[in-house]
Amino acid sequence: MTFETIVVETIQRTPDIKSIRFEKPQRFHYLAGQYVFITLGDGPDRITKHFTLSSSPTEGFLEITKRLTGHPFSNALAGLNLGDRVSIKGPYGAFTFQGEYDKVGMLSGGIGIAPLRSMIKYSVDQELNASIILFYSNSRESDIAFRDELEGMQRENPNIKVIETITRPGLDWKGVIGRINAEMVKKFMPDYIERTFYTSGPQKMVDAMVSLLREMGIPKEQIKQERFPGYD
Ligand SMILES: Cc1cc2nc3c(=O)[nH]c(=O)nc-3n(C[C@H](O)[C@H](O)[C@H](O)COP(=O)(O)OP(=O)(O)OC[C@H]3O[C@@H](n4cnc5c(N)ncnc54)[C@H](O)[C@@H]3O)c2cc1C
């Protein structure tokens, strides 16, 4: 469906990632992990782009989470104020999770967290039995989006495990270091061969994660992928 809605909240997640929340029409339904088209502007200035809903269907608002690029559409989105109107069309996409797998592995970097945050929040809110292990790679500690929330869901739910890995650690970083690799996956997810994987984010990252999983012997049917163009 296509509808107009208004901005109800904006949240700066990291220095270059921002979430924007919109009023959710009662008749709009979607699955965790799906995306919508957001249109900004009028007449010839209208621009439409894809955005995953980082909110969960269990939440009372719609949220998208944008990596800020400094380009015109990104600036217009980042500049939205409470009450501003946008047009939304959707939902679309088959990169979804409704509890159909008991064991899930998630591999992501940067903005690729958006659909995975939706799925993890959905799983927690619906009290699903699925075991989810998320590997989330970022450059610096300050780049970890949804950090408090992800760590909170991990603390409160034995089914959720979050491994944050940093490639440019500061002196205080006590966690995992380096890009997601086979040794890391095997160490924190010994039953990896039994898991269904979700990987999302910039195209190069997703390509690298799919190659890694295939080299580790994960069949194609156990790998679900969503690529965000425009960031490589
Ligand atoms: C299914 C799907 C889901 C998505 N979900 C998300 C999401 O949840 N969050 C998110 O942030 N993004 C998401 N994206 C990507 C999003 O749709 C945009 O492509 C992305 O945000 C880049 O838009 P932009 O306006 O910031 O950059 P753009 O202006 O579109 O820039 C994209 C590319 O073009 C180049 N470029 C742009 N302008 C110029 C110029 N003047 N000169 C030279 N090069 C230029 C840039 O360097 C960059 O490489 C998703 C995409 C898909 C397909």
PDBQT file of the ligand as one rigid body, heavy atoms in Angstrom, charges set to zero:
ROOT
HETATM    1  C1  LIG A 301      16.395  -3.587  -0.259  1.00  0.00    +0.000 C 
HETATM    2  C2  LIG A 301      17.200  -2.378   0.178  1.00  0.00    +0.000 A 
HETATM    3  C3  LIG A 301      17.160  -1.976   1.495  1.00  0.00    +0.000 A 
HETATM    4  C4  LIG A 301      17.912  -0.866   1.916  1.00  0.00    +0.000 A 
HETATM    5  N1  LIG A 301      17.878  -0.523   3.232  1.00  0.00    +0.000 NA
HETATM    6  C5  LIG A 301      18.643   0.507   3.664  1.00  0.00    +0.000 A 
HETATM    7  C6  LIG A 301      18.652   0.858   5.054  1.00  0.00    +0.000 A 
HETATM    8  O1  LIG A 301      17.968   0.247   5.892  1.00  0.00    +0.000 OA
HETATM    9  N2  LIG A 301      19.437   1.901   5.420  1.00  0.00    +0.000 N 
HETATM   10  C7  LIG A 301      20.212   2.586   4.520  1.00  0.00    +0.000 A 
HETATM   11  O2  LIG A 301      20.901   3.514   4.943  1.00  0.00    +0.000 OA
HETATM   12  N3  LIG A 301      20.230   2.281   3.220  1.00  0.00    +0.000 NA
HETATM   13  C8  LIG A 301      19.452   1.255   2.765  1.00  0.00    +0.000 A 
HETATM   14  N4  LIG A 301      19.459   0.941   1.430  1.00  0.00    +0.000 N 
HETATM   15  C9  LIG A 301      20.253   1.772   0.489  1.00  0.00    +0.000 C 
HETATM   16  C10 LIG A 301      19.474   3.057   0.157  1.00  0.00    +0.000 C 
HETATM   17  O3  LIG A 301      18.344   2.761  -0.624  1.00  0.00    +0.000 OA
HETATM   18  C11 LIG A 301      20.345   4.046  -0.621  1.00  0.00    +0.000 C 
HETATM   19  O4  LIG A 301      20.824   3.457  -1.801  1.00  0.00    +0.000 OA
HETATM   20  C12 LIG A 301      21.525   4.472   0.193  1.00  0.00    +0.000 C 
HETATM   21  O5  LIG A 301      21.043   4.976   1.414  1.00  0.00    +0.000 OA
HETATM   22  C13 LIG A 301      22.360   5.547  -0.508  1.00  0.00    +0.000 C 
HETATM   23  O6  LIG A 301      21.553   6.688  -0.694  1.00  0.00    +0.000 OA
HETATM   24  P1  LIG A 301      22.164   8.160  -0.569  1.00  0.00    +0.000 P 
HETATM   25  O7  LIG A 301      21.104   9.086  -1.035  1.00  0.00    +0.000 OA
HETATM   26  O8  LIG A 301      22.723   8.368   0.791  1.00  0.00    +0.000 OA
HETATM   27  O9  LIG A 301      23.381   8.136  -1.536  1.00  0.00    +0.000 OA
HETATM   28  P2  LIG A 301      23.401   8.329  -3.121  1.00  0.00    +0.000 P 
HETATM   29  O10 LIG A 301      23.404   9.762  -3.423  1.00  0.00    +0.000 OA
HETATM   30  O11 LIG A 301      22.361   7.478  -3.761  1.00  0.00    +0.000 OA
HETATM   31  O12 LIG A 301      24.812   7.727  -3.422  1.00  0.00    +0.000 OA
HETATM   32  C14 LIG A 301      24.960   6.364  -3.789  1.00  0.00    +0.000 C 
HETATM   33  C15 LIG A 301      26.241   6.189  -4.587  1.00  0.00    +0.000 C 
HETATM   34  O13 LIG A 301      26.320   7.118  -5.633  1.00  0.00    +0.000 OA
HETATM   35  C16 LIG A 301      27.498   7.907  -5.513  1.00  0.00    +0.000 C 
HETATM   36  N5  LIG A 301      27.142   9.321  -5.773  1.00  0.00    +0.000 N 
HETATM   37  C17 LIG A 301      26.054   9.977  -5.379  1.00  0.00    +0.000 A 
HETATM   38  N6  LIG A 301      26.058  11.243  -5.799  1.00  0.00    +0.000 NA
HETATM   39  C18 LIG A 301      27.184  11.394  -6.470  1.00  0.00    +0.000 A 
HETATM   40  C19 LIG A 301      27.767  12.477  -7.168  1.00  0.00    +0.000 A 
HETATM   41  N7  LIG A 301      27.186  13.669  -7.224  1.00  0.00    +0.000 N 
HETATM   42  N8  LIG A 301      28.962  12.267  -7.753  1.00  0.00    +0.000 NA
HETATM   43  C20 LIG A 301      29.549  11.062  -7.691  1.00  0.00    +0.000 A 
HETATM   44  N9  LIG A 301      29.051  10.002  -7.067  1.00  0.00    +0.000 NA
HETATM   45  C21 LIG A 301      27.888  10.161  -6.462  1.00  0.00    +0.000 A 
HETATM   46  C22 LIG A 301      27.947   7.758  -4.103  1.00  0.00    +0.000 C 
HETATM   47  O14 LIG A 301      29.335   7.884  -3.941  1.00  0.00    +0.000 OA
HETATM   48  C23 LIG A 301      27.499   6.374  -3.750  1.00  0.00    +0.000 C 
HETATM   49  O15 LIG A 301      28.460   5.448  -4.157  1.00  0.00    +0.000 OA
HETATM   50  C24 LIG A 301      18.706  -0.146   0.989  1.00  0.00    +0.000 A 
HETATM   51  C25 LIG A 301      18.716  -0.561  -0.346  1.00  0.00    +0.000 A 
HETATM   52  C26 LIG A 301      17.986  -1.651  -0.753  1.00  0.00    +0.000 A 
HETATM   53  C27 LIG A 301      18.030  -2.056  -2.191  1.00  0.00    +0.000 C 
ENDROOT
TORSDOF 0
